[in-house]
Amino acid sequence: MRKKIKVLSENVDYISMKIKKLKTGDFLFREGHISTELYYIEKGKVAILCKDDSDHSVPVTTIEAGNFVGEFAFFDDLERTASVMALESVTLKVLDEELFEKFTPNAKFVISKLIQKMKKMNKEITENDNKNTTKKAA
């Protein structure tokens, strides 16, 4: 699977995508916003922030150059489940819905299936983490 993701990442250069630049502290998008774009981080690092029980945004993880961000909401036409903030100067390639529609039907099908699988794995990991946290607290 890593090899296939690497191939997808390497081929981003061959897709005519818009470029977006962020400065340190700029938000790419915020939790709850509607998704219309998927981003490939060409340079820099971003923080993924989620709201806690007190409605404060807290850092969950960081994502560096060579990775995609915003894929879950983009492929499922959902609201963003997290906010993304630049930790340094960031250059992104933007894949919007119009450009995505130009992909072959097979490529779109494979990508959407991969995203569904990643979401399922992410949910299972989160549920297992919650179970482990509950057991430790007991």
Secondary structure, 3 states (H helix, E strand, C coil): CHHHHHHHHHHHHHCCCEEEEECCCCEEECCCCECCEEEEEEECEEEEEEECCCCCEEEEEEEECCCEECHHHHHHCCECCCEEEECCCEEEEEEEHHHHCCCCHHHHHHHHHHHHHHHHHHHHHHHHHHHHHHHHHC
